[in-house]
Amino acid sequence: MSAFTRMTRARALFTHSTGRLVAPSSMRAPIQLHIGRTAAVVTPRVQDRWRPWLAASVATAGVISWQLAHSMVEAESPARKNSVIDPDSKTEFPLTIPSQDGTPARLLGLGVRKITFLKVQVYVVGLYARVSDLDDHNSRFRALPEVQKFQRQDDVSCDTAFKAMVLTPIELILRIAPVKNTNGPHLRDGFTRNLTESAKKQKLSEPDLEEAMQGILEFKNLFPKGKINVGQAMIFRKSPDGTMTIQLDDEVLGTTSNQWLIENFFFGYLQSQNPISSQARDSIAKGIQDLLLV
C-alpha cells in the first residue's frame, strides 16, 4: 500500500469518528507575530505560552510611555511663581521687571493685541509700575485724586485716572512681546499707524500737528531693523523726567522727549474708546481696582 493510500484512509477514519476534519498541529499554518520590525513565527502552543507575557509587556510599555510623555509636558510647562500666562495667546509674562533705578516694577494687567478684522494675534502687552508707587499709600500715584476715585465700570472715571497716570511724573512701563517671530519694521509700522490715526482724530492745530508728526518720525527711527523673536520683548519706559526710553530686551535703542508722542502712545492702550488691546485695557483696569481695595 502506498503512502498516499495510507494517508487517505487515515483522513477518512478521522473524519468519520469526529464528524469534522482538523489538521494535526504539526500541519497547521504558522501564526505571524510582528513585534517592531522583526517577524517571529510561533506555533499555537508557543503562542499560548507567550500571550500573558506579551500582554503584560504591552501594558508596561504603555504606562512607561504615558509617564515619559507626562514628565516631558511638566518639564516644558513648569509652574512658575514669578510669571503669569496670558490666557488667549498662552504667552508667559513676568510678574515683575526692573524699573529704571533697579527696584522692581509690578505687572498691573496684560492682554493680547489682535488685528481686528482677522483676529490674528500680534503681540501681548503689559503695563508695569514701580512697586513702591503701588504699595506706598503716600506715593504720588496713590495720592492722585483721579486714582482715588477710580471706578472700573465707569469709562469716564477710568479715562480720567489713566490720563492722570500718564501725565504725572511717575515711571510706567509697557512691555510688548510678540506672539510669533516678527521684525522691528513690522511692529514699528503698526505703532506709527495708530499714532497717526490719533493725530488725525484730535484735529490738532498746525503747531501741535507738527510736533506730533516730528515725534512720530523720531519714534520710527528708534526701532531695530532686524528680527524680533518669540521670547524677546520691547520695553517702553516712561520716566519721571518726562522722557521715554525704548529697549529691545536689555539693549537701549534710544530715547524721546516728545510729550505728545509719549502721552498718546501710552494712552492708546488705556483709553476706553477703541483701545489698541481691549483685553489689556480691561485687565489693567481690574488690576488698579484690585490694588485700591487693599
Secondary structure, DSSP 8 states (H G I E B T S, - for coil): --HHHHHHHHHHHHHHHHSS----GGGS--EEEEETTEEEEE-HHHHHHHHHHHHHHHHHHHHHHHHHHHHHHHHHS---TTEEE-TTT--EEESEEE-TTSSEEEEEEEEEEEETTTTEEEEEEEEEEEHHHHH-TTSHHHH-HHHHT--TT-HHHHHHHHHHHHHSSS-EEEEEEESS-EEHHHHHHHHHHHHHHHHHHTT--HHHHHHHHHHHHHHHTTS-SSEE-TT--EEEEE-TTS-EEEEETTEEEEEE--HHHHHHHHHHHH-SSS-S-HHHHHHHHHHHHHHHT-
